Amino acid sequence: MRKMILLLFILSFTFCEKSGFQDANLINKQWNLTSLQDTRTNTIINYPAYVKQQWGFEQIYFTTDSVSIKGLCNVGNAIFSTFSKNSAIKFSGFRITYAYCQYEQWEQYLLHNLDSAYTYKITGNQLVIYSRGTFNLNFVEQ
């Protein structure tokens, strides 16, 4: 019985992914949502220019263990974890205000696809968060 418990204990560490990986290219930076990519068709939908001019961008800002979310009408935060093994990312514990506004749809795109995120990629000043939802999220560092 002891051998079985010892074996299970050793195996539990063998198959665990390293959580809490700190990607210096991700944290302490503000990212502006610039476009969406449909996960089925790969069609790109650019952030509306007239919205950007009048209201600005949907934005996210990563600290070491949380992400601040600034929409056009609402703000909030969530906890996130990254895993170094495969650039995996997971968001949880969303806390968001809910005020209606004319451009609420873009906030919903952001929130629903962050909630379904599974990995990310940073190339230069661009961040792509890949989602199992409707859209991948394309950001540019501000």
LOTIVEX-651773 format. One line per field, with one value per atom (N, C-alpha, C, O): atom name; x, y, z. Coordinates in Angstrom, 3 decimals. Example, Ala and Ser with C-alpha at 12.3 -4.5 7.8 and 13.67 -1.06 7.14 Angstrom:
<nodes>
name (N | CA | C | O | N | CA | C | O) $
c1 (13.190 | 12.300 | 13.200 | 14.236 | 12.850 | 13.670 | 12.900 | 13.409) $
c2 (-5.690 | -4.500 | -3.300 | -3.319 | -2.250 | -1.060 | 0.030 | 1.138) $
c3 (7.800 | 7.800 | 7.800 | 8.465 | 7.080 | 7.140 | 7.870 | 8.039) $
</nodes>
This chain:
<nodes>
name (N | CA | C | O | N | CA | C | O | N | CA | C | O | N | CA | C | O | N | CA | C | O | N | CA | C | O | N | CA | C | O | N | CA | C | O | N | CA | C | O | N | CA | C | O | N | CA | C | O | N | CA | C | O | N | CA | C | O | N | CA | C | O | N | CA | C | O | N | CA | C | O | N | CA | C | O | N | CA | C | O | N | CA | C | O | N | CA | C | O | N | CA | C | O | N | CA | C | O | N | CA | C | O | N | CA | C | O | N | CA | C | O | N | CA | C | O | N | CA | C | O | N | CA | C | O | N | CA | C | O | N | CA | C | O | N | CA | C | O | N | CA | C | O | N | CA | C | O | N | CA | C | O | N | CA | C | O | N | CA | C | O | N | CA | C | O | N | CA | C | O | N | CA | C | O | N | CA | C | O | N | CA | C | O | N | CA | C | O | N | CA | C | O | N | CA | C | O | N | CA | C | O | N | CA | C | O | N | CA | C | O | N | CA | C | O | N | CA | C | O | N | CA | C | O | N | CA | C | O | N | CA | C | O | N | CA | C | O | N | CA | C | O | N | CA | C | O | N | CA | C | O | N | CA | C | O | N | CA | C | O | N | CA | C | O | N | CA | C | O | N | CA | C | O | N | CA | C | O | N | CA | C | O | N | CA | C | O | N | CA | C | O | N | CA | C | O | N | CA | C | O | N | CA | C | O | N | CA | C | O | N | CA | C | O | N | CA | C | O | N | CA | C | O | N | CA | C | O | N | CA | C | O | N | CA | C | O | N | CA | C | O | N | CA | C | O | N | CA | C | O | N | CA | C | O | N | CA | C | O | N | CA | C | O | N | CA | C | O | N | CA | C | O | N | CA | C | O | N | CA | C | O | N | CA | C | O | N | CA | C | O | N | CA | C | O | N | CA | C | O | N | CA | C | O | N | CA | C | O | N | CA | C | O | N | CA | C | O | N | CA | C | O | N | CA | C | O | N | CA | C | O | N | CA | C | O | N | CA | C | O | N | CA | C | O | N | CA | C | O | N | CA | C | O | N | CA | C | O | N | CA | C | O | N | CA | C | O | N | CA | C | O | N | CA | C | O | N | CA | C | O | N | CA | C | O | N | CA | C | O | N | CA | C | O | N | CA | C | O | N | CA | C | O | N | CA | C | O | N | CA | C | O | N | CA | C | O | N | CA | C | O | N | CA | C | O | N | CA | C | O | N | CA | C | O | N | CA | C | O | N | CA | C | O | N | CA | C | O | N | CA | C | O | N | CA | C | O | N | CA | C | O | N | CA | C | O | N | CA | C | O | N | CA | C | O | N | CA | C | O | N | CA | C | O | N | CA | C | O | N | CA | C | O | N | CA | C | O | N | CA | C | O | N | CA | C | O | N | CA | C | O | N | CA | C | O | N | CA | C | O | N | CA | C | O | N | CA | C | O | N | CA | C | O | N | CA | C | O) $
c1 (0.826 | 0.000 | 0.870 | 0.573 | 1.926 | 2.818 | 3.459 | 3.614 | 3.827 | 4.453 | 3.472 | 3.862 | 2.211 | 1.185 | 1.004 | 0.909 | 0.955 | 0.802 | 2.023 | 1.888 | 3.213 | 4.437 | 4.456 | 4.830 | 4.058 | 4.018 | 3.033 | 3.353 | 1.854 | 0.873 | 1.392 | 1.172 | 2.064 | 2.642 | 3.674 | 3.656 | 4.562 | 5.593 | 4.958 | 5.359 | 3.980 | 3.317 | 2.565 | 2.477 | 2.027 | 1.293 | 2.206 | 1.754 | 3.466 | 4.415 | 4.946 | 5.311 | 4.995 | 5.523 | 4.630 | 5.128 | 3.329 | 2.411 | 1.821 | 0.954 | 2.263 | 1.753 | 2.452 | 3.660 | 1.673 | 2.245 | 2.690 | 2.103 | 3.715 | 4.174 | 3.220 | 3.064 | 2.601 | 1.690 | 2.411 | 3.429 | 1.885 | 2.477 | 3.667 | 4.412 | 3.870 | 4.929 | 4.712 | 3.603 | 5.734 | 5.643 | 6.269 | 7.489 | 5.470 | 5.958 | 6.172 | 5.209 | 7.425 | 7.751 | 7.218 | 7.026 | 6.978 | 6.434 | 4.938 | 4.370 | 4.302 | 2.858 | 2.487 | 1.600 | 3.170 | 2.754 | 3.284 | 4.268 | 2.581 | 2.883 | 2.842 | 3.609 | 1.945 | 1.749 | 0.252 | -0.555 | -0.086 | -1.475 | -1.645 | -0.842 | -2.706 | -2.980 | -4.330 | -5.325 | -4.363 | -5.593 | -6.134 | -5.401 | -7.418 | -8.080 | -8.237 | -8.908 | -7.625 | -7.671 | -8.523 | -9.029 | -8.684 | -9.507 | -9.858 | -9.287 | -10.811 | -11.251 | -11.005 | -11.060 | -10.737 | -10.606 | -11.606 | -11.532 | -12.532 | -13.539 | -12.841 | -12.009 | -13.169 | -12.479 | -12.885 | -12.186 | -13.981 | -14.396 | -13.891 | -13.396 | -14.013 | -13.702 | -12.373 | -11.898 | -11.768 | -10.541 | -10.726 | -9.743 | -11.968 | -12.262 | -11.879 | -12.173 | -11.216 | -10.806 | -11.871 | -12.321 | -12.267 | -13.192 | -12.423 | -12.080 | -12.155 | -11.401 | -12.265 | -13.470 | -11.618 | -12.285 | -12.778 | -12.006 | -14.025 | -14.582 | -13.817 | -13.618 | -13.394 | -12.621 | -13.410 | -12.847 | -14.706 | -15.507 | -15.645 | -15.755 | -15.640 | -15.685 | -14.353 | -14.315 | -13.270 | -11.927 | -11.734 | -11.194 | -12.174 | -11.996 | -12.804 | -12.332 | -14.026 | -14.903 | -14.677 | -14.711 | -14.450 | -14.429 | -13.102 | -12.830 | -12.278 | -11.039 | -11.179 | -12.077 | -10.282 | -10.227 | -10.727 | -10.774 | -11.100 | -11.230 | -9.797 | -8.960 | -9.493 | -8.110 | -8.003 | -8.923 | -6.848 | -6.522 | -5.108 | -4.256 | -4.881 | -3.584 | -3.259 | -3.988 | -2.166 | -1.769 | -0.809 | 0.160 | -1.071 | -0.090 | 0.413 | 0.158 | 1.103 | 1.676 | 0.640 | 0.928 | -0.555 | -1.548 | -2.983 | -3.901 | -3.184 | -4.535 | -4.491 | -3.440 | -5.660 | -5.784 | -6.900 | -7.989 | -6.610 | -7.620 | -8.239 | -7.545 | -9.542 | -10.283 | -10.995 | -11.768 | -10.732 | -11.383 | -12.122 | -11.518 | -13.430 | -14.247 | -14.641 | -14.163 | -15.499 | -15.976 | -16.947 | -17.043 | -17.668 | -18.679 | -18.446 | -18.945 | -17.717 | -17.569 | -16.101 | -15.240 | -15.841 | -14.492 | -14.588 | -15.662 | -13.451 | -13.442 | -12.059 | -11.066 | -12.023 | -10.766 | -11.034 | -12.172 | -9.956 | -10.029 | -8.665 | -7.674 | -8.640 | -7.393 | -6.963 | -7.802 | -5.660 | -5.205 | -3.993 | -3.254 | -3.813 | -2.650 | -2.075 | -2.809 | -0.759 | -0.096 | 0.726 | 1.133 | 0.957 | 1.710 | 2.809 | 2.537 | 4.043 | 5.194 | 5.303 | 5.877 | 4.774 | 4.950 | 4.440 | 5.077 | 3.324 | 2.723 | 2.049 | 1.123 | 2.485 | 1.891 | 0.399 | -0.356 | -0.020 | -1.429 | -1.766 | -0.920 | -3.016 | -3.501 | -4.927 | -5.699 | -5.265 | -6.608 | -7.036 | -6.278 | -8.259 | -8.839 | -9.967 | -10.687 | -10.114 | -11.203 | -11.523 | -10.801 | -12.614 | -12.986 | -13.268 | -12.836 | -13.986 | -14.300 | -15.193 | -16.163 | -14.843 | -15.657 | -15.796 | -14.832 | -16.998 | -17.220 | -18.448 | -19.443 | -18.369 | -19.572 | -20.437 | -19.924 | -21.721 | -22.622 | -23.506 | -24.631 | -22.981 | -23.764 | -23.978 | -23.060 | -25.175 | -25.468 | -24.870 | -24.869 | -24.363 | -23.959 | -24.091 | -24.346 | -23.917 | -24.124 | -23.178 | -23.555 | -21.967 | -20.964 | -20.705 | -19.598 | -21.708 | -21.609 | -21.192 | -20.565 | -21.528 | -21.223 | -19.727 | -19.340 | -18.884 | -17.444 | -16.959 | -16.032 | -17.560 | -17.211 | -17.572 | -16.820 | -18.720 | -19.136 | -18.188 | -17.851 | -17.762 | -16.780 | -15.525 | -15.006 | -15.050 | -13.838 | -14.031 | -13.232 | -15.078 | -15.288 | -15.554 | -14.969 | -16.423 | -16.783 | -15.618 | -15.532 | -14.740 | -13.616 | -12.408 | -11.598 | -12.264 | -11.259 | -11.635 | -10.777 | -12.913 | -13.409 | -13.129 | -12.997 | -13.038 | -12.797 | -11.361 | -11.054 | -10.486 | -9.102 | -8.357 | -8.598 | -7.453 | -6.657 | -5.165 | -4.359 | -4.768 | -3.355 | -3.178 | -4.144 | -1.926 | -1.640 | -0.300 | 0.514 | -0.099 | 1.154 | 1.490 | 0.638 | 2.738 | 3.204 | 4.269 | 5.249 | 4.057 | 5.023 | 5.249 | 4.365 | 6.433 | 6.716 | 5.783 | 5.761 | 5.006 | 4.060 | 2.628 | 1.681 | 2.465 | 1.134 | 0.904 | 1.779 | -0.285 | -0.712 | -1.959 | -2.913 | -1.951 | -3.143 | -3.527 | -2.710 | -4.771 | -5.301 | -6.271 | -7.299 | -5.912 | -6.717 | -7.814 | -7.581 | -9.014 | -10.198 | -10.912 | -10.874 | -11.555 | -12.443 | -13.838 | -14.747 | -13.998 | -15.268 | -15.401 | -14.876 | -16.089 | -16.386 | -15.213 | -15.023 | -14.415 | -13.355 | -12.032 | -12.014 | -10.931 | -9.614 | -9.480 | -10.039 | -8.746 | -8.633 | -7.256 | -6.247 | -7.202 | -5.940 | -5.735 | -6.581 | -4.594 | -4.257 | -2.941 | -2.102 | -2.784 | -1.520 | -1.135 | -1.979 | 0.144 | 0.616 | 0.545 | 0.937 | 0.044 | -0.043 | 1.258 | 1.406) $
c2 (-1.194 | 0.000 | 1.258 | 2.212 | 1.269 | 2.431 | 2.675 | 3.816 | 1.589 | 1.728 | 2.361 | 3.180 | 1.981 | 2.537 | 4.030 | 4.813 | 4.431 | 5.839 | 6.630 | 7.729 | 6.075 | 6.737 | 6.891 | 7.947 | 5.854 | 5.906 | 6.976 | 7.742 | 7.043 | 8.062 | 9.465 | 10.385 | 9.634 | 10.919 | 11.355 | 12.504 | 10.462 | 10.771 | 11.071 | 12.019 | 10.282 | 10.507 | 11.830 | 12.462 | 12.259 | 13.530 | 14.698 | 15.665 | 14.638 | 15.697 | 15.543 | 16.534 | 14.352 | 14.092 | 14.676 | 15.192 | 14.603 | 15.021 | 16.410 | 16.819 | 17.131 | 18.488 | 19.476 | 19.396 | 20.405 | 21.505 | 22.584 | 22.749 | 23.311 | 24.401 | 25.581 | 26.119 | 25.960 | 27.091 | 28.292 | 28.139 | 29.472 | 30.653 | 31.169 | 32.004 | 30.707 | 31.184 | 32.670 | 33.077 | 33.471 | 34.913 | 35.266 | 35.189 | 35.642 | 36.038 | 37.552 | 38.319 | 37.973 | 39.404 | 40.164 | 41.378 | 39.475 | 40.126 | 40.399 | 41.136 | 39.806 | 39.934 | 40.898 | 41.736 | 40.775 | 41.520 | 42.958 | 43.299 | 43.775 | 45.199 | 45.962 | 46.899 | 45.547 | 46.216 | 46.361 | 45.529 | 47.429 | 47.649 | 47.209 | 47.551 | 46.441 | 45.903 | 46.419 | 46.331 | 46.959 | 47.467 | 46.436 | 45.930 | 46.131 | 45.213 | 45.903 | 46.930 | 45.349 | 45.975 | 45.209 | 45.790 | 43.904 | 43.127 | 41.783 | 41.361 | 41.128 | 39.786 | 38.878 | 39.322 | 37.623 | 36.645 | 35.527 | 34.841 | 35.351 | 34.306 | 32.950 | 32.621 | 32.169 | 30.896 | 29.819 | 28.814 | 29.999 | 29.020 | 29.379 | 28.515 | 30.653 | 31.059 | 31.798 | 32.018 | 32.186 | 32.996 | 34.417 | 35.128 | 34.840 | 36.195 | 37.187 | 36.973 | 38.279 | 39.325 | 40.424 | 40.886 | 40.834 | 41.952 | 43.026 | 42.846 | 44.138 | 45.223 | 46.016 | 46.176 | 46.504 | 47.360 | 48.601 | 49.203 | 49.001 | 50.123 | 51.430 | 51.849 | 52.065 | 53.308 | 54.414 | 55.170 | 54.519 | 55.586 | 55.382 | 56.359 | 54.156 | 53.891 | 54.276 | 54.917 | 53.878 | 54.189 | 55.694 | 56.176 | 56.438 | 57.889 | 58.555 | 59.488 | 58.068 | 58.704 | 58.190 | 58.977 | 56.899 | 56.296 | 55.655 | 55.492 | 55.291 | 54.582 | 53.088 | 52.641 | 52.322 | 50.875 | 50.122 | 50.659 | 48.865 | 47.904 | 47.584 | 47.343 | 47.577 | 47.399 | 46.360 | 46.169 | 45.687 | 44.803 | 45.130 | 45.546 | 44.934 | 45.213 | 44.075 | 43.841 | 43.373 | 42.234 | 42.656 | 43.371 | 42.221 | 42.298 | 40.866 | 39.998 | 40.609 | 39.275 | 38.171 | 37.020 | 38.479 | 37.418 | 37.812 | 37.009 | 39.036 | 39.446 | 40.281 | 40.752 | 40.440 | 41.257 | 42.271 | 41.917 | 43.533 | 44.592 | 44.732 | 44.700 | 44.885 | 44.973 | 46.312 | 46.635 | 47.097 | 48.402 | 48.393 | 48.411 | 48.365 | 48.442 | 49.873 | 50.800 | 50.051 | 51.390 | 51.893 | 53.099 | 50.981 | 51.366 | 50.722 | 51.228 | 49.645 | 48.871 | 48.596 | 48.669 | 48.287 | 47.929 | 46.670 | 46.306 | 46.017 | 44.832 | 44.235 | 44.831 | 43.038 | 42.321 | 40.826 | 40.377 | 40.075 | 38.614 | 38.110 | 38.839 | 36.880 | 36.211 | 35.453 | 34.940 | 35.383 | 34.581 | 33.763 | 34.123 | 32.663 | 31.801 | 31.483 | 31.284 | 31.436 | 30.995 | 29.755 | 29.539 | 28.960 | 27.727 | 27.729 | 27.828 | 27.622 | 27.781 | 26.683 | 26.899 | 25.531 | 24.375 | 24.619 | 24.190 | 25.288 | 25.449 | 26.801 | 26.910 | 27.821 | 29.161 | 29.146 | 29.960 | 28.228 | 28.153 | 29.310 | 29.795 | 29.740 | 30.811 | 30.481 | 29.936 | 30.812 | 30.559 | 31.748 | 32.232 | 32.210 | 33.315 | 32.780 | 31.863 | 33.355 | 32.950 | 34.109 | 35.104 | 33.949 | 34.931 | 36.318 | 37.311 | 36.400 | 37.703 | 38.516 | 38.006 | 39.782 | 40.751 | 41.975 | 42.706 | 42.182 | 43.210 | 44.029 | 43.491 | 45.348 | 46.169 | 45.905 | 45.489 | 46.141 | 45.907 | 47.125 | 47.202 | 48.058 | 49.223 | 49.109 | 48.763 | 49.398 | 49.335 | 50.544 | 51.652 | 50.321 | 51.433 | 51.003 | 49.835 | 51.939 | 51.699 | 50.635 | 49.907 | 50.525 | 49.606 | 48.413 | 47.875 | 48.020 | 46.905 | 45.603 | 44.745 | 45.452 | 44.229 | 43.912 | 42.752 | 44.938 | 44.700 | 44.272 | 43.467 | 44.789 | 44.330 | 42.855 | 42.086 | 42.476 | 41.072 | 40.163 | 39.072 | 40.605 | 39.825 | 39.595 | 38.481 | 40.661 | 40.566 | 39.602 | 38.685 | 39.803 | 39.000 | 37.531 | 36.652 | 37.260 | 35.870 | 35.087 | 33.872 | 35.762 | 35.052 | 34.986 | 34.068 | 35.926 | 35.763 | 34.566 | 33.777 | 34.442 | 33.350 | 31.985 | 30.986 | 31.940 | 30.690 | 30.560 | 29.661 | 31.450 | 31.451 | 30.189 | 29.646 | 29.737 | 28.561 | 28.739 | 28.034 | 29.646 | 29.889 | 31.303 | 31.964 | 31.751 | 33.091 | 33.084 | 32.173 | 34.141 | 34.285 | 35.772 | 36.598 | 36.101 | 37.483 | 37.534 | 36.791 | 38.433 | 38.666 | 40.164 | 40.912 | 40.601 | 42.035 | 42.719 | 42.386 | 43.682 | 44.398 | 43.906 | 44.602 | 42.709 | 42.157 | 40.925 | 40.071 | 40.857 | 39.738 | 39.133 | 39.845 | 37.823 | 37.108 | 36.158 | 35.356 | 36.253 | 35.308 | 34.406 | 34.851 | 33.133 | 32.154 | 31.628 | 31.321 | 31.531 | 31.196 | 29.987 | 29.752 | 29.236 | 28.159 | 28.721 | 27.987 | 30.022 | 30.689 | 31.069 | 30.378 | 32.146 | 32.589 | 33.304 | 33.187 | 34.051 | 34.873 | 34.737 | 34.624 | 34.747 | 34.984 | 36.493 | 37.243 | 36.939 | 38.363 | 38.872 | 38.324 | 39.924 | 40.504 | 41.848 | 42.738 | 41.983 | 43.191 | 43.777 | 43.078 | 45.079 | 45.762 | 46.439 | 47.024 | 46.352 | 47.000 | 48.501 | 49.045 | 49.181 | 50.641 | 51.235 | 52.457) $
c3 (0.000 | 0.000 | 0.000 | -0.719 | 0.787 | 0.821 | -0.537 | -0.971 | -1.196 | -2.518 | -3.505 | -4.337 | -3.408 | -4.297 | -4.038 | -4.983 | -2.778 | -2.425 | -2.879 | -3.416 | -2.667 | -3.106 | -4.619 | -5.129 | -5.337 | -6.800 | -7.272 | -8.180 | -6.679 | -7.053 | -6.755 | -7.542 | -5.647 | -5.283 | -6.317 | -6.757 | -6.707 | -7.708 | -9.057 | -9.734 | -9.452 | -10.735 | -10.762 | -11.815 | -9.642 | -9.628 | -9.967 | -10.580 | -9.590 | -9.939 | -11.351 | -11.984 | -11.842 | -13.174 | -14.258 | -15.259 | -14.071 | -15.124 | -14.931 | -15.703 | -13.939 | -13.708 | -14.630 | -14.852 | -15.161 | -15.917 | -14.954 | -13.884 | -15.324 | -14.475 | -14.647 | -15.743 | -13.566 | -13.561 | -12.958 | -12.283 | -13.202 | -12.607 | -13.382 | -12.868 | -14.587 | -15.455 | -15.722 | -16.068 | -15.570 | -15.784 | -17.134 | -17.285 | -18.090 | -19.408 | -19.403 | -19.411 | -19.389 | -19.333 | -20.542 | -20.468 | -21.647 | -22.835 | -22.713 | -23.519 | -21.705 | -21.533 | -20.409 | -20.569 | -19.275 | -18.086 | -18.072 | -18.728 | -17.293 | -17.128 | -18.449 | -18.669 | -19.306 | -20.598 | -20.852 | -20.437 | -21.537 | -21.922 | -23.367 | -24.236 | -23.609 | -24.941 | -25.423 | -24.704 | -26.647 | -27.261 | -28.245 | -29.095 | -28.121 | -29.044 | -30.396 | -30.494 | -31.432 | -32.759 | -33.758 | -34.718 | -33.540 | -34.468 | -33.857 | -32.852 | -34.495 | -34.124 | -35.323 | -36.470 | -35.054 | -36.130 | -35.868 | -34.849 | -36.787 | -36.667 | -36.569 | -37.415 | -35.556 | -35.340 | -36.345 | -36.473 | -37.051 | -38.062 | -39.455 | -40.180 | -39.832 | -41.205 | -41.335 | -42.448 | -40.210 | -40.162 | -40.693 | -40.898 | -40.920 | -41.360 | -40.259 | -39.083 | -40.666 | -39.733 | -39.710 | -40.759 | -38.514 | -38.332 | -37.578 | -36.410 | -38.240 | -37.619 | -36.653 | -36.848 | -35.614 | -34.644 | -35.384 | -36.130 | -35.207 | -35.982 | -35.758 | -34.618 | -36.839 | -36.760 | -36.069 | -35.278 | -36.356 | -35.745 | -34.235 | -33.494 | -33.774 | -32.332 | -31.698 | -30.648 | -32.345 | -31.836 | -31.717 | -30.721 | -32.729 | -32.714 | -31.608 | -30.959 | -31.399 | -30.427 | -29.000 | -28.053 | -28.837 | -27.507 | -27.114 | -25.925 | -28.082 | -27.771 | -28.006 | -28.719 | -27.400 | -27.603 | -26.377 | -25.270 | -26.600 | -25.514 | -25.113 | -25.983 | -23.823 | -23.382 | -22.282 | -21.488 | -22.254 | -21.145 | -20.673 | -21.457 | -19.389 | -18.787 | -17.825 | -16.862 | -18.089 | -17.272 | -16.167 | -16.424 | -14.944 | -13.869 | -13.652 | -14.488 | -12.580 | -12.402 | -12.237 | -12.565 | -11.740 | -11.558 | -11.903 | -11.737 | -12.378 | -12.750 | -14.026 | -14.462 | -14.594 | -15.795 | -15.546 | -15.093 | -15.851 | -15.782 | -17.159 | -18.175 | -17.178 | -18.430 | -18.460 | -17.558 | -19.509 | -19.666 | -20.982 | -22.054 | -20.886 | -22.081 | -22.363 | -21.708 | -23.324 | -23.651 | -22.595 | -22.364 | -21.953 | -20.970 | -19.609 | -18.604 | -19.552 | -18.337 | -18.026 | -18.903 | -16.793 | -16.356 | -15.505 | -15.026 | -15.328 | -14.492 | -14.401 | -14.818 | -13.843 | -13.762 | -13.709 | -13.576 | -13.817 | -13.748 | -13.302 | -13.326 | -12.907 | -12.577 | -13.827 | -14.567 | -14.059 | -15.185 | -14.774 | -13.857 | -15.470 | -15.278 | -16.635 | -17.603 | -16.703 | -17.921 | -17.599 | -16.458 | -18.607 | -18.462 | -19.508 | -20.705 | -19.061 | -19.950 | -20.988 | -22.056 | -20.700 | -21.573 | -22.998 | -23.960 | -23.139 | -24.465 | -24.660 | -25.464 | -23.955 | -24.023 | -23.726 | -24.259 | -22.882 | -22.504 | -21.576 | -20.824 | -21.647 | -20.779 | -20.372 | -21.161 | -19.147 | -18.638 | -17.788 | -16.948 | -18.018 | -17.260 | -16.383 | -16.777 | -15.198 | -14.306 | -13.356 | -13.293 | -12.631 | -11.609 | -12.145 | -11.559 | -13.250 | -13.838 | -12.902 | -12.342 | -12.749 | -12.009 | -12.914 | -13.144 | -13.417 | -14.437 | -14.068 | -13.582 | -14.306 | -14.179 | -15.412 | -16.450 | -15.304 | -16.439 | -16.678 | -16.185 | -17.433 | -17.840 | -19.348 | -20.092 | -19.778 | -21.206 | -21.912 | -21.376 | -23.119 | -23.967 | -25.430 | -25.725 | -26.311 | -27.735 | -28.288 | -29.207 | -27.757 | -28.316 | -27.403 | -27.362 | -26.694 | -25.757 | -26.457 | -25.836 | -27.718 | -28.458 | -28.449 | -28.304 | -28.605 | -28.603 | -27.232 | -27.131 | -26.179 | -24.838 | -24.670 | -24.072 | -25.199 | -25.103 | -25.892 | -25.433 | -27.065 | -27.823 | -26.985 | -26.915 | -26.355 | -25.551 | -24.380 | -24.195 | -23.596 | -22.388 | -22.694 | -22.061 | -23.649 | -23.945 | -24.539 | -24.362 | -25.229 | -25.822 | -24.892 | -25.017 | -23.969 | -22.911 | -22.047 | -21.650 | -21.765 | -20.939 | -21.578 | -20.871 | -22.904 | -23.635 | -24.133 | -24.916 | -23.686 | -24.175 | -23.743 | -22.665 | -24.603 | -24.250 | -24.519 | -23.912 | -25.396 | -25.649 | -26.194 | -26.575 | -26.224 | -26.731 | -27.455 | -27.304 | -28.252 | -28.997 | -29.066 | -29.395 | -28.753 | -28.851 | -29.937 | -29.903 | -30.911 | -31.974 | -32.045 | -32.462 | -31.638 | -31.603 | -30.627 | -29.442 | -31.125 | -30.258 | -30.441 | -30.075 | -31.006 | -31.235 | -30.370 | -30.224 | -29.806 | -28.972 | -29.595 | -29.907 | -29.774 | -30.211 | -29.088 | -28.635 | -28.642 | -27.669 | -28.425 | -28.936 | -28.480 | -29.205 | -28.293 | -27.124 | -28.850 | -28.078 | -28.660 | -29.868 | -27.804 | -28.264 | -28.533 | -28.918 | -28.328 | -28.580 | -30.036 | -30.909 | -30.306 | -31.661 | -32.322 | -33.533 | -31.536 | -32.110 | -31.359 | -30.134 | -32.100 | -31.534 | -31.394 | -32.193 | -30.388 | -30.084 | -30.473 | -30.031 | -31.304 | -31.767 | -31.098 | -31.183 | -30.428 | -29.682 | -30.180 | -30.747 | -29.953 | -30.190 | -28.875 | -28.195 | -28.529 | -27.313 | -27.462 | -28.494 | -26.433 | -26.505 | -26.043 | -26.022) $
</nodes>
